[in-house]
Amino acid sequence: MTFLPDIPMNPTRRQLFVRTGSIALLGADLSAWAQAPSQPGPMATPTTKRLQPYLNNPRLVGQGKFTFWGLDIYQASLWTGDNPLLPEQWHTQGLALELRYLRDFDGKDIAKRSLDEINGQSAVAKDKAQAWLKAMEDLFPNVRKGQSLTGIYWADKGAQFLFDNTVLGELKDPELAKRFFAIWLSPQTSAPELRQKLFSQP
């Protein structure tokens, strides 16, 4: 199954699309030169009530809508708790990242592209990569337009995931959890403009 299955493309354009492997962004096989728009789209974030069990006094840090070839992919929102969230120290404290999808994606594609992004930042040993892929395949569901995945990250502990308002499961490996959130939050991200928006106060 190819990524973005609901996007009509002629064969030449689809070949180019498949070959330009870049940021997974939970399922979208996006090229490194794809740019987030200059202005974020309509705000679509998890509610404070949903995040209170995980973050003290949750507040929105930043948000941005990611587009590819003029097509809306998802709306991303970054949340933190009591303490300010500094870009260079994001991995040292709790945070939440929500992606509200504007298109349909397959859960196994989400897992595979996430691993590709992790490897793109820093290579993972083959055995570990296989275990991480299996963990993500078991965790991530198929998503449809309008649904959201929210990851709650705790430093040195792992991550909890919500699928809309339902608890989905965990990534219990702290290294995998950190590397997963680094897809968007690390300086090595392949979507630097989106990262900048996520760390900007709304």
C-alpha positions as CSV (number, residue, x, y, z in Angstrom):
1,M,0.0,0.0,0.0
2,T,1.4,3.4,-0.9
3,F,1.3,6.5,1.2
4,L,-1.5,9.1,0.8
5,P,-3.6,6.6,-1.0
6,D,-6.4,9.1,-1.5
7,I,-4.3,11.6,-3.5
8,P,-4.8,11.3,-7.2
9,M,-1.5,11.3,-9.1
10,N,-0.3,10.5,-12.6
11,P,2.3,7.7,-12.8
12,T,5.3,10.1,-13.2
13,R,4.3,12.2,-10.2
14,R,3.6,9.1,-8.1
15,Q,7.1,7.7,-8.9
16,L,8.7,11.0,-7.8
17,F,6.5,11.0,-4.7
18,V,7.5,7.4,-3.7
19,R,11.2,8.1,-4.2
20,T,11.4,11.3,-2.2
21,G,11.6,9.7,1.3
22,S,11.6,12.3,4.1
23,I,9.8,13.1,7.2
24,A,7.2,10.5,8.2
25,L,5.1,12.7,10.4
26,L,3.1,9.7,11.5
27,G,2.5,8.3,8.0
28,A,3.1,11.0,5.4
29,D,6.0,10.2,3.2
30,L,7.0,13.8,2.7
31,S,10.1,15.2,0.9
32,A,12.7,17.3,2.7
33,W,11.9,20.3,0.5
34,A,8.2,20.3,1.4
35,Q,7.5,23.4,3.4
36,A,4.9,24.1,6.0
37,P,2.7,27.1,5.2
38,S,3.6,30.5,6.6
39,Q,0.5,30.7,8.7
40,P,-1.0,27.8,10.8
41,G,-4.4,26.5,9.9
42,P,-7.4,26.4,12.1
43,M,-6.6,25.4,15.6
44,A,-7.3,21.7,16.3
45,T,-5.8,20.6,19.6
46,P,-6.4,18.2,22.5
47,T,-8.4,19.8,25.2
48,T,-6.8,20.8,28.6
49,K,-9.1,18.2,30.2
50,R,-7.7,15.4,28.1
51,L,-4.1,16.2,28.9
52,Q,-4.5,17.0,32.7
53,P,-4.0,13.3,33.7
54,Y,-0.6,13.5,32.0
55,L,0.6,17.1,32.3
56,N,0.3,19.6,35.1
57,N,-1.6,22.7,33.9
58,P,-1.2,21.9,30.2
59,R,-0.7,24.8,27.8
60,L,-0.2,25.1,24.1
61,V,3.4,25.9,23.0
62,G,2.8,26.1,19.2
63,Q,1.1,24.6,16.3
64,G,1.3,24.3,12.5
65,K,-0.4,22.7,9.6
66,F,1.8,20.6,7.3
67,T,1.0,20.6,3.6
68,F,2.6,18.8,0.7
69,W,2.2,19.9,-2.9
70,G,-0.6,22.1,-1.7
71,L,-2.4,19.2,0.0
72,D,-3.2,19.4,3.7
73,I,-1.7,16.5,5.6
74,Y,-2.3,17.1,9.3
75,Q,-2.5,19.8,12.0
76,A,0.3,19.5,14.7
77,S,0.0,20.9,18.2
78,L,2.7,20.8,20.9
79,W,1.8,21.0,24.6
80,T,3.8,21.3,27.8
81,G,3.1,21.5,31.5
82,D,4.2,23.9,34.2
83,N,7.7,24.5,33.0
84,P,8.7,26.5,29.9
85,L,9.6,24.2,27.0
86,L,13.0,25.1,25.5
87,P,13.8,23.7,22.0
88,E,17.2,22.5,23.0
89,Q,15.9,20.8,26.2
90,W,12.6,19.3,25.0
91,H,13.7,15.7,25.8
92,T,14.3,16.5,29.5
93,Q,10.6,17.1,30.5
94,G,7.0,16.0,29.8
95,L,5.2,17.2,26.7
96,A,2.4,16.1,24.4
97,L,2.3,16.2,20.6
98,E,-1.0,15.9,18.8
99,L,-1.4,15.2,15.1
100,R,-4.9,15.7,13.8
101,Y,-5.1,14.0,10.4
102,L,-6.5,15.7,7.3
103,R,-6.1,12.6,5.2
104,D,-6.3,8.8,5.7
105,F,-3.2,6.7,6.6
106,D,-2.5,3.1,7.3
107,G,-1.0,2.2,10.7
108,K,1.8,0.0,9.3
109,D,2.8,2.8,7.0
110,I,2.9,5.1,9.9
111,A,5.3,2.7,11.7
112,K,7.5,2.1,8.7
113,R,7.9,5.8,7.9
114,S,8.6,6.6,11.5
115,L,11.4,4.1,11.6
116,D,12.8,5.5,8.3
117,E,12.8,9.0,9.9
118,I,14.6,7.7,13.0
119,N,17.2,6.0,10.9
120,G,17.6,9.2,8.9
121,Q,18.6,11.1,11.9
122,S,21.0,8.4,13.3
123,A,21.2,4.8,12.1
124,V,19.8,2.1,14.4
125,A,21.2,-1.4,14.6
126,K,19.3,-3.9,12.6
127,D,18.0,-6.0,15.5
128,K,16.9,-3.0,17.4
129,A,15.3,-1.5,14.3
130,Q,13.2,-4.6,13.8
131,A,12.1,-4.6,17.4
132,W,11.2,-0.9,17.3
133,L,9.2,-1.4,14.0
134,K,7.3,-4.3,15.6
135,A,6.5,-2.2,18.6
136,M,5.2,0.7,16.5
137,E,3.2,-1.6,14.1
138,D,1.5,-3.1,17.2
139,L,0.7,0.3,18.5
140,F,-0.4,2.6,15.7
141,P,-3.9,2.1,14.2
142,N,-5.2,3.1,10.8
143,V,-6.3,6.7,10.9
144,R,-9.0,8.5,9.0
145,K,-9.5,12.2,8.2
146,G,-10.4,14.1,11.3
147,Q,-9.0,11.6,13.7
148,S,-6.0,12.3,15.9
149,L,-3.0,10.6,17.5
150,T,-1.6,12.3,20.6
151,G,1.7,11.2,22.1
152,I,2.6,12.1,25.7
153,Y,6.4,11.9,26.4
154,W,8.1,11.5,29.7
155,A,11.8,11.9,29.9
156,D,13.7,8.6,30.6
157,K,10.4,6.7,31.0
158,G,8.7,6.3,27.6
159,A,5.5,7.5,26.0
160,Q,1.7,7.1,26.2
161,F,-0.5,7.4,23.2
162,L,-4.1,8.4,22.7
163,F,-6.3,7.7,19.7
164,D,-8.8,10.5,19.7
165,N,-10.2,10.2,23.3
166,T,-9.1,6.6,23.9
167,V,-5.9,5.4,25.5
168,L,-4.1,3.5,22.7
169,G,-1.0,2.1,24.4
170,E,2.7,2.8,25.2
171,L,6.2,2.8,23.9
172,K,7.9,1.5,27.0
173,D,11.5,1.8,25.7
174,P,12.7,5.3,26.7
175,E,15.2,5.4,23.8
176,L,12.6,4.6,21.2
177,A,10.2,7.2,22.8
178,K,12.9,9.9,22.6
179,R,13.9,9.0,19.1
180,F,10.2,8.9,18.0
181,F,9.5,12.5,19.2
182,A,12.8,13.6,17.8
183,I,11.3,13.1,14.4
184,W,9.6,16.5,14.9
185,L,11.4,18.1,17.8
186,S,15.1,17.4,17.1
187,P,17.2,20.0,15.2
188,Q,17.9,17.1,12.8
189,T,14.2,17.0,11.8
190,S,13.5,17.0,8.0
191,A,10.7,19.5,8.6
192,P,12.6,22.5,10.3
193,E,9.9,25.0,9.5
194,L,7.3,22.9,11.3
195,R,9.6,22.5,14.3
196,Q,10.0,26.2,14.5
197,K,6.2,26.7,14.6
198,L,5.8,24.0,17.2
199,F,8.2,25.8,19.5
200,S,6.5,29.2,18.9
201,Q,4.0,30.6,21.3
202,P,0.6,30.9,19.6
